Amino acid sequence: MREYKFRGKVIMPIGELDKLGIKHDNGWVYGNLIITGNEAWIVGSIIEWDDEYIAHEWWCQVDRNTIGQYTGLKDKHGQEIYEGDLVAVADYASWEGLYKVIWDEENSMYMIEDAFGDREKLCEFEEYLVKGNIYENPELLE
């Protein structure tokens, strides 16, 4: 079964995450996604629920523009690949280019896009290497 997981950059200071004991990667949190209007939260596992309410172990409001879904693939080091990641691809035994991981709505699939807007299926290549993401490393796209 496919694993549904999301990531987003928290709005609160990283120090608060540490104080609250919320696991993060430099302000990035991973879990389930809740969106209401223009606001978004990444939430942890459900710890209690009934017909009238639900409680998560933690929740963090995130910048909606940084939300990315897990593609189900990992790079050569076992790092999960998310929408918005910048990846190099192994093609014919060499590492080539840098591509942005995107969701292609028209084709309902994850794709990689180069600097010219050309796209290929994410699953077309043998290996990937995550180099960063479009939110923290936009200079890599230049």
PLY file of the C-alpha trace (Angstrom):
ply
format ascii 1.0
element vertex 142
property float x
property float y
property float z
element edge 141
property int vertex1
property int vertex2
end_header
0.00 0.00 0.00
1.20 3.49 -0.83
2.44 5.61 2.07
0.80 9.04 2.30
3.07 11.54 3.99
3.67 15.26 3.67
6.29 17.78 4.72
6.16 21.51 5.30
8.26 24.30 6.79
6.87 25.42 10.13
5.85 29.00 10.80
6.96 29.01 14.46
10.61 29.48 15.46
12.72 26.31 15.46
13.54 26.86 19.15
9.85 26.41 19.99
9.78 23.09 18.15
12.73 21.96 20.23
11.07 23.09 23.48
7.90 21.21 22.55
9.91 18.10 21.65
8.56 17.99 18.10
10.86 16.06 15.77
11.94 18.19 12.79
14.69 18.64 10.24
15.80 22.28 10.44
12.18 23.43 10.78
10.71 20.89 8.35
8.09 18.57 9.83
6.73 15.36 8.36
3.34 13.73 8.84
-0.28 14.07 7.78
-1.70 17.21 6.18
-4.73 19.26 7.20
-5.75 22.30 5.13
-8.48 24.75 6.08
-8.88 27.80 3.85
-5.44 29.37 3.49
-4.00 27.70 6.58
-2.21 24.35 6.68
-0.94 22.04 9.41
1.28 19.00 9.42
0.13 16.73 12.24
1.54 13.68 13.99
-0.14 10.35 14.62
-3.63 10.07 16.10
-3.43 9.31 19.81
-7.12 9.38 20.66
-10.42 9.65 18.84
-14.12 9.04 19.03
-17.20 10.02 17.01
-16.92 13.66 18.06
-13.24 14.48 18.26
-9.72 13.50 17.27
-6.39 14.23 19.00
-2.96 14.15 17.36
0.30 13.72 19.26
1.43 17.11 17.87
0.55 19.65 15.18
2.38 22.53 13.56
1.14 25.25 11.30
3.26 25.32 8.13
3.81 27.70 5.27
1.30 26.44 2.71
3.69 27.25 -0.14
6.25 24.74 1.18
3.99 21.68 1.36
5.17 18.66 -0.60
3.92 15.09 -0.75
6.17 12.05 -0.45
6.57 10.43 -3.89
7.07 6.92 -2.54
10.65 6.88 -3.85
13.99 7.24 -2.07
17.33 8.41 -3.36
20.53 6.35 -3.45
21.16 7.14 0.25
17.65 6.20 1.38
16.42 9.80 1.67
12.73 10.19 0.86
11.94 12.21 -2.26
9.20 14.88 -1.95
7.53 17.30 -4.33
9.73 20.38 -4.52
12.98 18.46 -4.12
15.87 19.09 -6.47
17.40 15.83 -7.66
20.28 14.71 -9.82
19.64 11.56 -11.85
21.89 8.63 -12.72
21.61 7.93 -16.40
23.96 5.63 -18.26
26.33 5.35 -15.26
26.85 9.10 -14.83
25.09 11.80 -12.78
23.33 14.33 -14.95
21.63 17.68 -14.47
19.39 18.92 -11.72
15.66 18.46 -11.84
12.71 19.72 -9.84
10.25 17.07 -8.61
6.69 18.09 -9.45
3.19 16.65 -9.51
1.80 16.72 -13.05
-1.94 17.22 -12.63
-2.75 16.52 -16.27
-1.06 13.10 -16.25
-1.65 12.34 -12.54
1.96 11.40 -11.85
5.20 12.67 -10.36
7.64 14.02 -12.89
11.00 15.73 -12.97
11.36 19.05 -14.75
14.58 20.58 -16.03
15.45 24.27 -16.30
13.87 24.43 -19.77
10.51 23.06 -18.61
11.04 19.65 -20.22
9.50 16.83 -18.18
10.05 13.12 -17.73
8.42 10.55 -15.48
10.04 10.42 -12.06
10.33 6.64 -12.27
12.25 6.64 -15.59
15.76 6.66 -14.10
17.72 4.11 -12.12
18.93 6.30 -9.25
18.33 9.74 -7.79
20.28 11.95 -5.44
18.46 14.68 -3.48
20.55 17.86 -3.64
18.15 20.23 -1.86
14.73 21.74 -2.44
13.25 24.72 -4.25
12.41 26.53 -0.99
15.84 26.53 0.67
18.07 26.17 -2.39
16.51 28.15 -5.27
19.98 29.15 -6.45
20.55 25.55 -7.58
17.97 26.08 -10.32
20.01 28.82 -11.97
0 1
1 2
2 3
3 4
4 5
5 6
6 7
7 8
8 9
9 10
10 11
11 12
12 13
13 14
14 15
15 16
16 17
17 18
18 19
19 20
20 21
21 22
22 23
23 24
24 25
25 26
26 27
27 28
28 29
29 30
30 31
31 32
32 33
33 34
34 35
35 36
36 37
37 38
38 39
39 40
40 41
41 42
42 43
43 44
44 45
45 46
46 47
47 48
48 49
49 50
50 51
51 52
52 53
53 54
54 55
55 56
56 57
57 58
58 59
59 60
60 61
61 62
62 63
63 64
64 65
65 66
66 67
67 68
68 69
69 70
70 71
71 72
72 73
73 74
74 75
75 76
76 77
77 78
78 79
79 80
80 81
81 82
82 83
83 84
84 85
85 86
86 87
87 88
88 89
89 90
90 91
91 92
92 93
93 94
94 95
95 96
96 97
97 98
98 99
99 100
100 101
101 102
102 103
103 104
104 105
105 106
106 107
107 108
108 109
109 110
110 111
111 112
112 113
113 114
114 115
115 116
116 117
117 118
118 119
119 120
120 121
121 122
122 123
123 124
124 125
125 126
126 127
127 128
128 129
129 130
130 131
131 132
132 133
133 134
134 135
135 136
136 137
137 138
138 139
139 140
140 141
